[in-house]
Amino acid sequence: DAIKSMLVRGAPAIAIAGALSLAVELVTGGWADRNGLTGWADGGPCAAHVRERLAHLVASRPTAVNMREAAERLTALADSA
């Protein structure tokens, strides 16, 4: 919400806020621990969650071209898992 409501502004700050938000979600949601991500292999539920959250992030700031491109690269990584 901070990105969508423009409390966070500027491409680098938006990307950092988005990446940290996703990382916190993965850890607090039980998807990640010190050994890596669980449910990532074979496009499992973790990969699906990452794709969903990246799509939400891009939709929140559709004009942030670099963020969209980075999200597309991460989505491709999730799809290839």
All heavy atoms as a GROMACS GRO file, in nm:
protein
  578
    1ASP      N    1   0.081  -0.120   0.000
    1ASP     CA    2   0.000   0.000   0.000
    1ASP      C    3   0.085   0.126   0.000
    1ASP      O    4   0.044   0.228  -0.055
    1ASP     CB    5  -0.094   0.002   0.121
    1ASP     CG    6  -0.206  -0.100   0.108
    1ASP    OD1    7  -0.241  -0.136  -0.005
    1ASP    OD2    8  -0.256  -0.143   0.212
    2ALA      N    9   0.203   0.121   0.062
    2ALA     CA   10   0.289   0.239   0.067
    2ALA      C   11   0.335   0.278  -0.073
    2ALA      O   12   0.350   0.396  -0.103
    2ALA     CB   13   0.409   0.214   0.157
    3ILE      N   14   0.354   0.180  -0.159
    3ILE     CA   15   0.397   0.210  -0.296
    3ILE      C   16   0.280   0.267  -0.376
    3ILE      O   17   0.293   0.368  -0.443
    3ILE     CB   18   0.456   0.084  -0.363
    3ILE    CG1   19   0.585   0.044  -0.293
    3ILE    CG2   20   0.480   0.108  -0.512
    3ILE    CD1   21   0.641  -0.090  -0.337
    4LYS      N   22   0.166   0.202  -0.366
    4LYS     CA   23   0.049   0.246  -0.442
    4LYS      C   24   0.003   0.385  -0.400
    4LYS      O   25  -0.036   0.466  -0.484
    4LYS     CB   26  -0.064   0.145  -0.426
    4LYS     CG   27  -0.178   0.168  -0.521
    4LYS     CD   28  -0.277   0.054  -0.516
    4LYS     CE   29  -0.381   0.070  -0.624
    4LYS     NZ   30  -0.468  -0.047  -0.631
    5SER      N   31   0.008   0.415  -0.271
    5SER     CA   32  -0.037   0.545  -0.223
    5SER      C   33   0.071   0.652  -0.235
    5SER      O   34   0.051   0.765  -0.194
    5SER     CB   35  -0.083   0.535  -0.077
    5SER     OG   36   0.027   0.498   0.005
    6MET      N   37   0.186   0.615  -0.291
    6MET     CA   38   0.299   0.704  -0.318
    6MET      C   39   0.364   0.758  -0.190
    6MET      O   40   0.426   0.863  -0.192
    6MET     CB   41   0.258   0.817  -0.413
    6MET     CG   42   0.224   0.762  -0.551
    6MET     SD   43   0.204   0.888  -0.677
    6MET     CE   44   0.370   0.948  -0.695
    7LEU      N   45   0.352   0.684  -0.080
    7LEU     CA   46   0.430   0.718   0.038
    7LEU      C   47   0.577   0.688   0.012
    7LEU      O   48   0.665   0.752   0.069
    7LEU     CB   49   0.381   0.640   0.160
    7LEU     CG   50   0.243   0.679   0.211
    7LEU    CD1   51   0.199   0.583   0.322
    7LEU    CD2   52   0.241   0.822   0.262
    8VAL      N   53   0.602   0.588  -0.073
    8VAL     CA   54   0.737   0.556  -0.118
    8VAL      C   55   0.746   0.605  -0.262
    8VAL      O   56   0.665   0.568  -0.345
    8VAL     CB   57   0.764   0.405  -0.112
    8VAL    CG1   58   0.900   0.373  -0.170
    8VAL    CG2   59   0.753   0.355   0.031
    9ARG      N   60   0.845   0.690  -0.289
    9ARG     CA   61   0.858   0.747  -0.424
    9ARG      C   62   1.000   0.730  -0.474
    9ARG      O   63   1.093   0.722  -0.398
    9ARG     CB   64   0.822   0.896  -0.420
    9ARG     CG   65   0.679   0.918  -0.375
    9ARG     CD   66   0.644   1.060  -0.383
    9ARG     NE   67   0.653   1.100  -0.524
    9ARG     CZ   68   0.593   1.204  -0.573
    9ARG    NH1   69   0.523   1.282  -0.497
    9ARG    NH2   70   0.606   1.235  -0.701
   10GLY      N   71   1.012   0.728  -0.605
   10GLY     CA   72   1.142   0.713  -0.670
   10GLY      C   73   1.169   0.568  -0.701
   10GLY      O   74   1.146   0.480  -0.617
   11ALA      N   75   1.219   0.544  -0.821
   11ALA     CA   76   1.238   0.407  -0.869
   11ALA      C   77   1.322   0.320  -0.776
   11ALA      O   78   1.280   0.208  -0.742
   11ALA     CB   79   1.297   0.409  -1.010
   12PRO      N   80   1.438   0.367  -0.729
   12PRO     CA   81   1.516   0.279  -0.641
   12PRO      C   82   1.443   0.248  -0.510
   12PRO      O   83   1.444   0.134  -0.465
   12PRO     CB   84   1.644   0.359  -0.615
   12PRO     CG   85   1.655   0.451  -0.731
   12PRO     CD   86   1.513   0.487  -0.767
   13ALA      N   87   1.379   0.347  -0.452
   13ALA     CA   88   1.308   0.325  -0.325
   13ALA      C   89   1.190   0.230  -0.344
   13ALA      O   90   1.163   0.145  -0.259
   13ALA     CB   91   1.260   0.458  -0.267
   14ILE      N   92   1.121   0.243  -0.456
   14ILE     CA   93   1.008   0.155  -0.484
   14ILE      C   94   1.055   0.011  -0.499
   14ILE      O   95   0.996  -0.081  -0.444
   14ILE     CB   96   0.933   0.201  -0.610
   14ILE    CG1   97   0.862   0.334  -0.584
   14ILE    CG2   98   0.834   0.096  -0.658
   14ILE    CD1   99   0.811   0.402  -0.709
   15ALA      N  100   1.163  -0.008  -0.573
   15ALA     CA  101   1.216  -0.143  -0.594
   15ALA      C  102   1.263  -0.204  -0.463
   15ALA      O  103   1.236  -0.321  -0.435
   15ALA     CB  104   1.330  -0.139  -0.696
   16ILE      N  105   1.330  -0.126  -0.381
   16ILE     CA  106   1.378  -0.175  -0.251
   16ILE      C  107   1.261  -0.211  -0.161
   16ILE      O  108   1.259  -0.318  -0.100
   16ILE     CB  109   1.471  -0.072  -0.184
   16ILE    CG1  110   1.602  -0.064  -0.263
   16ILE    CG2  111   1.497  -0.107  -0.038
   16ILE    CD1  112   1.690   0.053  -0.225
   17ALA      N  113   1.162  -0.123  -0.154
   17ALA     CA  114   1.045  -0.150  -0.069
   17ALA      C  115   0.972  -0.275  -0.116
   17ALA      O  116   0.930  -0.358  -0.035
   17ALA     CB  117   0.952  -0.030  -0.070
   18GLY      N  118   0.958  -0.290  -0.246
   18GLY     CA  119   0.890  -0.408  -0.301
   18GLY      C  120   0.967  -0.536  -0.272
   18GLY      O  121   0.908  -0.636  -0.231
   19ALA      N  122   1.099  -0.534  -0.293
   19ALA     CA  123   1.181  -0.652  -0.270
   19ALA      C  124   1.182  -0.691  -0.123
   19ALA      O  125   1.168  -0.809  -0.088
   19ALA     CB  126   1.324  -0.628  -0.319
   20LEU      N  127   1.195  -0.592  -0.035
   20LEU     CA  128   1.195  -0.622   0.108
   20LEU      C  129   1.059  -0.672   0.154
   20LEU      O  130   1.051  -0.763   0.237
   20LEU     CB  131   1.237  -0.499   0.188
   20LEU     CG  132   1.385  -0.464   0.179
   20LEU    CD1  133   1.414  -0.332   0.252
   20LEU    CD2  134   1.471  -0.575   0.234
   21SER      N  135   0.953  -0.615   0.101
   21SER     CA  136   0.819  -0.661   0.137
   21SER      C  137   0.800  -0.808   0.099
   21SER      O  138   0.746  -0.887   0.176
   21SER     CB  139   0.712  -0.576   0.067
   21SER     OG  140   0.718  -0.444   0.113
   22LEU      N  141   0.844  -0.843  -0.021
   22LEU     CA  142   0.832  -0.982  -0.066
   22LEU      C  143   0.917  -1.074   0.022
   22LEU      O  144   0.872  -1.181   0.063
   22LEU     CB  145   0.872  -0.996  -0.213
   22LEU     CG  146   0.865  -1.135  -0.272
   22LEU    CD1  147   0.725  -1.195  -0.258
   22LEU    CD2  148   0.907  -1.132  -0.418
   23ALA      N  149   1.038  -1.031   0.055
   23ALA     CA  150   1.125  -1.112   0.140
   23ALA      C  151   1.062  -1.134   0.278
   23ALA      O  152   1.062  -1.247   0.330
   23ALA     CB  153   1.262  -1.046   0.154
   24VAL      N  154   1.006  -1.029   0.336
   24VAL     CA  155   0.943  -1.041   0.467
   24VAL      C  156   0.823  -1.135   0.458
   24VAL      O  157   0.802  -1.219   0.545
   24VAL     CB  158   0.902  -0.903   0.521
   24VAL    CG1  159   0.809  -0.914   0.641
   24VAL    CG2  160   1.026  -0.822   0.557
   25GLU      N  161   0.744  -1.122   0.352
   25GLU     CA  162   0.629  -1.211   0.333
   25GLU      C  163   0.673  -1.357   0.325
   25GLU      O  164   0.607  -1.445   0.380
   25GLU     CB  165   0.556  -1.176   0.202
   25GLU     CG  166   0.435  -1.092   0.222
   25GLU     CD  167   0.357  -1.079   0.093
   25GLU    OE1  168   0.316  -1.182   0.036
   25GLU    OE2  169   0.338  -0.965   0.050
   26LEU      N  170   0.781  -1.382   0.253
   26LEU     CA  171   0.828  -1.521   0.238
   26LEU      C  172   0.873  -1.579   0.370
   26LEU      O  173   0.846  -1.695   0.401
   26LEU     CB  174   0.939  -1.528   0.134
   26LEU     CG  175   0.896  -1.500  -0.010
   26LEU    CD1  176   1.018  -1.494  -0.101
   26LEU    CD2  177   0.798  -1.603  -0.060
   27VAL      N  178   0.941  -1.498   0.451
   27VAL     CA  179   0.990  -1.547   0.580
   27VAL      C  180   0.875  -1.561   0.680
   27VAL      O  181   0.861  -1.666   0.743
   27VAL     CB  182   1.100  -1.454   0.636
   27VAL    CG1  183   1.135  -1.490   0.779
   27VAL    CG2  184   1.224  -1.461   0.548
   28THR      N  185   0.792  -1.459   0.694
   28THR     CA  186   0.684  -1.464   0.793
   28THR      C  187   0.574  -1.560   0.751
   28THR      O  188   0.501  -1.612   0.836
   28THR     CB  189   0.624  -1.326   0.820
   28THR    OG1  190   0.571  -1.272   0.699
   28THR    CG2  191   0.728  -1.232   0.878
   29GLY      N  192   0.562  -1.586   0.621
   29GLY     CA  193   0.461  -1.679   0.573
   29GLY      C  194   0.506  -1.824   0.576
   29GLY      O  195   0.432  -1.914   0.538
   30GLY      N  196   0.628  -1.847   0.622
   30GLY     CA  197   0.678  -1.983   0.633
   30GLY      C  198   0.733  -2.040   0.504
   30GLY      O  199   0.760  -2.158   0.494
   31TRP      N  200   0.754  -1.955   0.403
   31TRP     CA  201   0.805  -2.003   0.274
   31TRP      C  202   0.957  -2.011   0.273
   31TRP      O  203   1.014  -2.077   0.187
   31TRP     CB  204   0.764  -1.910   0.161
   31TRP     CG  205   0.618  -1.900   0.139
   31TRP    CD1  206   0.538  -1.793   0.171
   31TRP    CD2  207   0.532  -1.996   0.081
   31TRP    NE1  208   0.409  -1.819   0.135
   31TRP    CE2  209   0.402  -1.943   0.080
   31TRP    CE3  210   0.552  -2.123   0.029
   31TRP    CZ2  211   0.293  -2.012   0.029
   31TRP    CZ3  212   0.444  -2.192  -0.022
   31TRP    CH2  213   0.316  -2.136  -0.022
   32ALA      N  214   1.023  -1.940   0.364
   32ALA     CA  215   1.169  -1.933   0.359
   32ALA      C  216   1.228  -1.954   0.498
   32ALA      O  217   1.168  -1.918   0.599
   32ALA     CB  218   1.213  -1.798   0.304
   33ASP      N  219   1.346  -2.012   0.499
   33ASP     CA  220   1.425  -2.023   0.621
   33ASP      C  221   1.572  -2.014   0.582
   33ASP      O  222   1.604  -1.981   0.468
   33ASP     CB  223   1.392  -2.152   0.698
   33ASP     CG  224   1.421  -2.278   0.618
   33ASP    OD1  225   1.505  -2.274   0.525
   33ASP    OD2  226   1.361  -2.382   0.648
   34ARG      N  227   1.661  -2.046   0.672
   34ARG     CA  228   1.805  -2.034   0.642
   34ARG      C  229   1.850  -2.129   0.532
   34ARG      O  230   1.956  -2.112   0.474
   34ARG     CB  231   1.886  -2.059   0.769
   34ARG     CG  232   1.870  -1.951   0.869
   34ARG     CD  233   1.946  -1.981   0.994
   34ARG     NE  234   1.915  -1.879   1.093
   34ARG     CZ  235   2.004  -1.826   1.172
   34ARG    NH1  236   2.128  -1.866   1.170
   34ARG    NH2  237   1.968  -1.734   1.258
   35ASN      N  238   1.771  -2.230   0.504
   35ASN     CA  239   1.808  -2.329   0.403
   35ASN      C  240   1.751  -2.296   0.265
   35ASN      O  241   1.775  -2.368   0.170
   35ASN     CB  242   1.761  -2.468   0.445
   35ASN     CG  243   1.828  -2.512   0.572
   35ASN    OD1  244   1.947  -2.493   0.589
   35ASN    ND2  245   1.751  -2.567   0.664
   36GLY      N  246   1.673  -2.189   0.253
   36GLY     CA  247   1.618  -2.150   0.124
   36GLY      C  248   1.467  -2.147   0.126
   36GLY      O  249   1.404  -2.136   0.231
   37LEU      N  250   1.409  -2.158   0.009
   37LEU     CA  251   1.264  -2.151  -0.007
   37LEU      C  252   1.204  -2.290  -0.009
   37LEU      O  253   1.259  -2.382  -0.067
   37LEU     CB  254   1.229  -2.079  -0.138
   37LEU     CG  255   1.272  -1.934  -0.148
   37LEU    CD1  256   1.248  -1.882  -0.289
   37LEU    CD2  257   1.198  -1.848  -0.047
   38THR      N  258   1.087  -2.305   0.052
   38THR     CA  259   1.014  -2.431   0.048
   38THR      C  260   0.899  -2.416  -0.050
   38THR      O  261   0.840  -2.308  -0.062
   38THR     CB  262   0.960  -2.470   0.186
   38THR    OG1  263   0.876  -2.365   0.235
   38THR    CG2  264   1.072  -2.492   0.286
   39GLY      N  265   0.866  -2.520  -0.119
   39GLY     CA  266   0.757  -2.515  -0.215
   39GLY      C  267   0.792  -2.441  -0.343
   39GLY      O  268   0.706  -2.393  -0.415
   40TRP      N  269   0.923  -2.430  -0.372
   40TRP     CA  270   0.967  -2.357  -0.491
   40TRP      C  271   0.981  -2.450  -0.610
   40TRP      O  272   0.947  -2.414  -0.722
   40TRP     CB  273   1.100  -2.289  -0.462
   40TRP     CG  274   1.151  -2.207  -0.575
   40TRP    CD1  275   1.240  -2.245  -0.670
   40TRP    CD2  276   1.114  -2.072  -0.606
   40TRP    NE1  277   1.262  -2.142  -0.758
   40TRP    CE2  278   1.186  -2.035  -0.721
   40TRP    CE3  279   1.028  -1.980  -0.548
   40TRP    CZ2  280   1.174  -1.909  -0.779
   40TRP    CZ3  281   1.017  -1.855  -0.605
   40TRP    CH2  282   1.089  -1.821  -0.720
   41ALA      N  283   1.031  -2.570  -0.588
   41ALA     CA  284   1.061  -2.664  -0.697
   41ALA      C  285   0.934  -2.698  -0.776
   41ALA      O  286   0.825  -2.704  -0.721
   41ALA     CB  287   1.125  -2.790  -0.642
   42ASP      N  288   0.953  -2.720  -0.903
   42ASP     CA  289   0.845  -2.762  -0.994
   42ASP      C  290   0.728  -2.665  -0.995
   42ASP      O  291   0.612  -2.706  -1.009
   42ASP     CB  292   0.795  -2.903  -0.959
   42ASP     CG  293   0.906  -3.006  -0.968
   42ASP    OD1  294   0.989  -2.994  -1.061
   42ASP    OD2  295   0.912  -3.096  -0.883
   43GLY      N  296   0.756  -2.536  -0.979
   43GLY     CA  297   0.649  -2.436  -0.983
   43GLY      C  298   0.550  -2.452  -0.870
   43GLY      O  299   0.432  -2.424  -0.886
   44GLY      N  300   0.599  -2.496  -0.754
   44GLY     CA  301   0.513  -2.522  -0.639
   44GLY      C  302   0.445  -2.399  -0.584
   44GLY      O  303   0.447  -2.291  -0.645
   45PRO      N  304   0.383  -2.412  -0.467
   45PRO     CA  305   0.304  -2.303  -0.412
   45PRO      C  306   0.384  -2.178  -0.382
   45PRO      O  307   0.332  -2.067  -0.393
   45PRO     CB  308   0.242  -2.362  -0.285
   45PRO     CG  309   0.322  -2.483  -0.254
   45PRO     CD  310   0.380  -2.531  -0.383
   46CYS      N  311   0.511  -2.192  -0.346
   46CYS     CA  312   0.592  -2.073  -0.318
   46CYS      C  313   0.615  -1.994  -0.447
   46CYS      O  314   0.603  -1.872  -0.449
   46CYS     CB  315   0.726  -2.112  -0.256
   46CYS     SG  316   0.831  -1.971  -0.219
   47ALA      N  317   0.648  -2.065  -0.555
   47ALA     CA  318   0.668  -1.998  -0.683
   47ALA      C  319   0.540  -1.929  -0.728
   47ALA      O  320   0.543  -1.816  -0.779
   47ALA     CB  321   0.715  -2.099  -0.788
   48ALA      N  322   0.427  -1.993  -0.707
   48ALA     CA  323   0.298  -1.931  -0.743
   48ALA      C  324   0.273  -1.806  -0.660
   48ALA      O  325   0.225  -1.705  -0.711
   48ALA     CB  326   0.186  -2.032  -0.723
   49HIS      N  327   0.308  -1.812  -0.532
   49HIS     CA  328   0.292  -1.695  -0.444
   49HIS      C  329   0.380  -1.580  -0.491
   49HIS      O  330   0.336  -1.466  -0.495
   49HIS     CB  331   0.326  -1.734  -0.300
   49HIS     CG  332   0.313  -1.622  -0.203
   49HIS    ND1  333   0.191  -1.577  -0.158
   49HIS    CD2  334   0.406  -1.544  -0.143
   49HIS    CE1  335   0.211  -1.477  -0.074
   49HIS    NE2  336   0.341  -1.456  -0.064
   50VAL      N  337   0.505  -1.611  -0.526
   50VAL     CA  338   0.597  -1.507  -0.574
   50VAL      C  339   0.543  -1.444  -0.702
   50VAL      O  340   0.542  -1.321  -0.716
   50VAL     CB  341   0.738  -1.565  -0.595
   50VAL    CG1  342   0.828  -1.469  -0.672
   50VAL    CG2  343   0.801  -1.600  -0.461
   51ARG      N  344   0.494  -1.525  -0.795
   51ARG     CA  345   0.437  -1.470  -0.920
   51ARG      C  346   0.319  -1.378  -0.890
   51ARG      O  347   0.308  -1.270  -0.946
   51ARG     CB  348   0.392  -1.583  -1.012
   51ARG     CG  349   0.504  -1.651  -1.085
   51ARG     CD  350   0.452  -1.742  -1.196
   51ARG     NE  351   0.370  -1.851  -1.145
   51ARG     CZ  352   0.416  -1.967  -1.102
   51ARG    NH1  353   0.546  -1.992  -1.102
   51ARG    NH2  354   0.335  -2.060  -1.058
   52GLU      N  355   0.232  -1.420  -0.799
   52GLU     CA  356   0.115  -1.340  -0.763
   52GLU      C  357   0.154  -1.207  -0.700
   52GLU      O  358   0.101  -1.101  -0.735
   52GLU     CB  359   0.028  -1.420  -0.666
   52GLU     CG  360  -0.092  -1.343  -0.613
   52GLU     CD  361  -0.163  -1.420  -0.503
   52GLU    OE1  362  -0.175  -1.543  -0.514
   52GLU    OE2  363  -0.204  -1.355  -0.406
   53ARG      N  364   0.249  -1.211  -0.608
   53ARG     CA  365   0.291  -1.089  -0.539
   53ARG      C  366   0.364  -0.994  -0.634
   53ARG      O  367   0.350  -0.873  -0.625
   53ARG     CB  368   0.377  -1.121  -0.417
   53ARG     CG  369   0.310  -1.210  -0.313
   53ARG     CD  370   0.168  -1.168  -0.277
   53ARG     NE  371   0.165  -1.037  -0.218
   53ARG     CZ  372   0.060  -0.954  -0.223
   53ARG    NH1  373  -0.049  -0.990  -0.284
   53ARG    NH2  374   0.067  -0.836  -0.168
   54LEU      N  375   0.445  -1.048  -0.725
   54LEU     CA  376   0.513  -0.962  -0.822
   54LEU      C  377   0.412  -0.896  -0.915
   54LEU      O  378   0.427  -0.778  -0.949
   54LEU     CB  379   0.615  -1.043  -0.903
   54LEU     CG  380   0.740  -1.086  -0.825
   54LEU    CD1  381   0.822  -1.183  -0.909
   54LEU    CD2  382   0.823  -0.965  -0.785
   55ALA      N  383   0.309  -0.968  -0.955
   55ALA     CA  384   0.204  -0.909  -1.039
   55ALA      C  385   0.134  -0.795  -0.965
   55ALA      O  386   0.106  -0.689  -1.023
   55ALA     CB  387   0.104  -1.015  -1.082
   56HIS      N  388   0.110  -0.814  -0.836
   56HIS     CA  389   0.048  -0.710  -0.754
   56HIS      C  390   0.138  -0.588  -0.745
   56HIS      O  391   0.093  -0.474  -0.756
   56HIS     CB  392   0.016  -0.764  -0.615
   56HIS     CG  393  -0.043  -0.663  -0.523
   56HIS    ND1  394  -0.173  -0.620  -0.534
   56HIS    CD2  395   0.012  -0.595  -0.419
   56HIS    CE1  396  -0.196  -0.530  -0.441
   56HIS    NE2  397  -0.086  -0.514  -0.370
   57LEU      N  398   0.267  -0.611  -0.726
   57LEU     CA  399   0.364  -0.502  -0.716
   57LEU      C  400   0.367  -0.421  -0.845
   57LEU      O  401   0.361  -0.298  -0.842
   57LEU     CB  402   0.503  -0.558  -0.685
   57LEU     CG  403   0.616  -0.457  -0.672
   57LEU    CD1  404   0.590  -0.361  -0.558
   57LEU    CD2  405   0.748  -0.529  -0.652
   58VAL      N  406   0.373  -0.487  -0.958
   58VAL     CA  407   0.376  -0.417  -1.087
   58VAL      C  408   0.245  -0.340  -1.109
   58VAL      O  409   0.247  -0.227  -1.157
   58VAL     CB  410   0.402  -0.517  -1.202
   58VAL    CG1  411   0.380  -0.454  -1.338
   58VAL    CG2  412   0.543  -0.572  -1.192
   59ALA      N  413   0.133  -0.399  -1.071
   59ALA     CA  414   0.004  -0.331  -1.089
   59ALA      C  415  -0.006  -0.206  -1.002
   59ALA      O  416  -0.076  -0.112  -1.038
   59ALA     CB  417  -0.110  -0.427  -1.057
   60SER      N  418   0.067  -0.205  -0.890
   60SER     CA  419   0.058  -0.089  -0.801
   60SER      C  420   0.128   0.033  -0.859
   60SER      O  421   0.092   0.146  -0.828
   60SER     CB  422   0.116  -0.122  -0.664
   60SER     OG  423   0.256  -0.138  -0.671
   61ARG      N  424   0.226   0.014  -0.944
   61ARG     CA  425   0.298   0.124  -1.009
   61ARG      C  426   0.331   0.085  -1.153
   61ARG      O  427   0.444   0.055  -1.187
   61ARG     CB  428   0.427   0.157  -0.934
   61ARG     CG  429   0.409   0.219  -0.799
   61ARG     CD  430   0.332   0.352  -0.801
   61ARG     NE  431   0.409   0.461  -0.853
   61ARG     CZ  432   0.493   0.535  -0.783
   61ARG    NH1  433   0.511   0.510  -0.655
   61ARG    NH2  434   0.558   0.633  -0.839
   62PRO      N  435   0.230   0.086  -1.241
   62PRO     CA  436   0.250   0.038  -1.378
   62PRO      C  437   0.349   0.120  -1.460
   62PRO      O  438   0.401   0.072  -1.560
   62PRO     CB  439   0.110   0.044  -1.439
   62PRO     CG  440   0.034   0.137  -1.354
   62PRO     CD  441   0.094   0.129  -1.216
   63THR      N  442   0.380   0.241  -1.418
   63THR     CA  443   0.475   0.324  -1.494
   63THR      C  444   0.620   0.300  -1.451
   63THR      O  445   0.711   0.354  -1.514
   63THR     CB  446   0.443   0.473  -1.477
   63THR    OG1  447   0.450   0.508  -1.338
   63THR    CG2  448   0.305   0.505  -1.531
   64ALA      N  449   0.643   0.220  -1.349
   64ALA     CA  450   0.778   0.191  -1.303
   64ALA      C  451   0.839   0.082  -1.393
   64ALA      O  452   0.834  -0.037  -1.362
   64ALA     CB  453   0.776   0.148  -1.157
   65VAL      N  454   0.895   0.125  -1.505
   65VAL     CA  455   0.940   0.034  -1.609
   65VAL      C  456   1.050  -0.061  -1.560
   65VAL      O  457   1.044  -0.181  -1.584
   65VAL     CB  458   0.989   0.113  -1.732
   65VAL    CG1  459   1.046   0.020  -1.839
   65VAL    CG2  460   0.876   0.197  -1.789
   66ASN      N  461   1.150  -0.010  -1.490
   66ASN     CA  462   1.259  -0.095  -1.444
   66ASN      C  463   1.210  -0.198  -1.344
   66ASN      O  464   1.255  -0.312  -1.345
   66ASN     CB  465   1.371  -0.011  -1.382
   66ASN     CG  466   1.441   0.074  -1.485
   66ASN    OD1  467   1.440   0.042  -1.603
   66ASN    ND2  468   1.503   0.182  -1.441
   67MET      N  469   1.118  -0.158  -1.257
   67MET     CA  470   1.063  -0.252  -1.162
   67MET      C  471   0.984  -0.362  -1.235
   67MET      O  472   0.995  -0.480  -1.200
   67MET     CB  473   0.972  -0.182  -1.061
   67MET     CG  474   0.921  -0.274  -0.954
   67MET     SD  475   0.822  -0.191  -0.830
   67MET     CE  476   0.682  -0.138  -0.926
   68ARG      N  477   0.908  -0.323  -1.336
   68ARG     CA  478   0.833  -0.422  -1.413
   68ARG      C  479   0.928  -0.520  -1.481
   68ARG      O  480   0.905  -0.641  -1.478
   68ARG     CB  481   0.744  -0.354  -1.518
   68ARG     CG  482   0.657  -0.456  -1.592
   68ARG     CD  483   0.579  -0.396  -1.706
   68ARG     NE  484   0.670  -0.368  -1.817
   68ARG     CZ  485   0.691  -0.248  -1.870
   68ARG    NH1  486   0.625  -0.144  -1.827
   68ARG    NH2  487   0.776  -0.231  -1.968
   69GLU      N  488   1.036  -0.469  -1.539
   69GLU     CA  489   1.131  -0.558  -1.606
   69GLU      C  490   1.197  -0.654  -1.507
   69GLU      O  491   1.214  -0.773  -1.536
   69GLU     CB  492   1.236  -0.476  -1.679
   69GLU     CG  493   1.179  -0.403  -1.800
   69GLU     CD  494   1.277  -0.305  -1.863
   69GLU    OE1  495   1.386  -0.281  -1.806
   69GLU    OE2  496   1.243  -0.251  -1.969
   70ALA      N  497   1.231  -0.605  -1.388
   70ALA     CA  498   1.290  -0.692  -1.286
   70ALA      C  499   1.188  -0.796  -1.241
   70ALA      O  500   1.222  -0.913  -1.223
   70ALA     CB  501   1.338  -0.608  -1.168
   71ALA      N  502   1.064  -0.754  -1.224
   71ALA     CA  503   0.959  -0.848  -1.184
   71ALA      C  504   0.938  -0.953  -1.291
   71ALA      O  505   0.914  -1.071  -1.260
   71ALA     CB  506   0.829  -0.772  -1.156
   72GLU      N  507   0.946  -0.915  -1.417
   72GLU     CA  508   0.932  -1.011  -1.526
   72GLU      C  509   1.044  -1.114  -1.523
   72GLU      O  510   1.022  -1.233  -1.547
   72GLU     CB  511   0.926  -0.940  -1.661
   72GLU     CG  512   0.796  -0.865  -1.684
   72GLU     CD  513   0.798  -0.776  -1.807
   72GLU    OE1  514   0.905  -0.759  -1.870
   72GLU    OE2  515   0.692  -0.720  -1.839
   73ARG      N  516   1.167  -1.069  -1.492
   73ARG     CA  517   1.280  -1.162  -1.483
   73ARG      C  518   1.260  -1.259  -1.366
   73ARG      O  519   1.286  -1.379  -1.377
   73ARG     CB  520   1.411  -1.086  -1.469
   73ARG     CG  521   1.455  -1.019  -1.598
   73ARG     CD  522   1.598  -0.970  -1.592
   73ARG     NE  523   1.622  -0.872  -1.488
   73ARG     CZ  524   1.609  -0.741  -1.502
   73ARG    NH1  525   1.571  -0.690  -1.618
   73ARG    NH2  526   1.634  -0.661  -1.402
   74LEU      N  527   1.213  -1.207  -1.253
   74LEU     CA  528   1.188  -1.293  -1.138
   74LEU      C  529   1.073  -1.390  -1.164
   74LEU      O  530   1.077  -1.505  -1.121
   74LEU     CB  531   1.160  -1.209  -1.014
   74LEU     CG  532   1.281  -1.137  -0.955
   74LEU    CD1  533   1.238  -1.041  -0.846
   74LEU    CD2  534   1.384  -1.236  -0.903
   75THR      N  535   0.971  -1.343  -1.235
   75THR     CA  536   0.859  -1.430  -1.270
   75THR      C  537   0.906  -1.543  -1.361
   75THR      O  538   0.867  -1.659  -1.344
   75THR     CB  539   0.747  -1.349  -1.336
   75THR    OG1  540   0.701  -1.251  -1.244
   75THR    CG2  541   0.630  -1.437  -1.376
   76ALA      N  542   0.993  -1.510  -1.456
   76ALA     CA  543   1.049  -1.613  -1.544
   76ALA      C  544   1.130  -1.715  -1.463
   76ALA      O  545   1.123  -1.836  -1.491
   76ALA     CB  546   1.135  -1.550  -1.652
   77LEU      N  547   1.200  -1.667  -1.362
   77LEU     CA  548   1.276  -1.758  -1.275
   77LEU      C  549   1.180  -1.849  -1.200
   77LEU      O  550   1.204  -1.971  -1.190
   77LEU     CB  551   1.361  -1.677  -1.177
   77LEU     CG  552   1.444  -1.757  -1.078
   77LEU    CD1  553   1.547  -1.842  -1.149
   77LEU    CD2  554   1.509  -1.664  -0.979
   78ALA      N  555   1.071  -1.793  -1.149
   78ALA     CA  556   0.972  -1.874  -1.077
   78ALA      C  557   0.910  -1.976  -1.171
   78ALA      O  558   0.884  -2.090  -1.133
   78ALA     CB  559   0.863  -1.785  -1.016
   79ASP      N  560   0.885  -1.936  -1.297
   79ASP     CA  561   0.825  -2.028  -1.394
   79ASP      C  562   0.919  -2.141  -1.431
   79ASP      O  563   0.874  -2.251  -1.464
   79ASP     CB  564   0.784  -1.951  -1.521
   79ASP     CG  565   0.666  -1.860  -1.498
   79ASP    OD1  566   0.592  -1.880  -1.400
   79ASP    OD2  567   0.648  -1.767  -1.579
   80SER      N  568   1.050  -2.116  -1.424
   80SER     CA  569   1.146  -2.218  -1.464
   80SER      C  570   1.184  -2.309  -1.348
   80SER      O  571   1.257  -2.406  -1.366
   80SER     CB  572   1.271  -2.155  -1.522
   80SER     OG  573   1.345  -2.087  -1.421
   81ALA      N  574   1.136  -2.278  -1.228
   81ALA     CA  575   1.175  -2.355  -1.108
   81ALA      C  576   1.115  -2.494  -1.112
   81ALA      O  577   1.014  -2.520  -1.168
   81ALA     CB  578   1.130  -2.283  -0.982
   0.00000   0.00000   0.00000
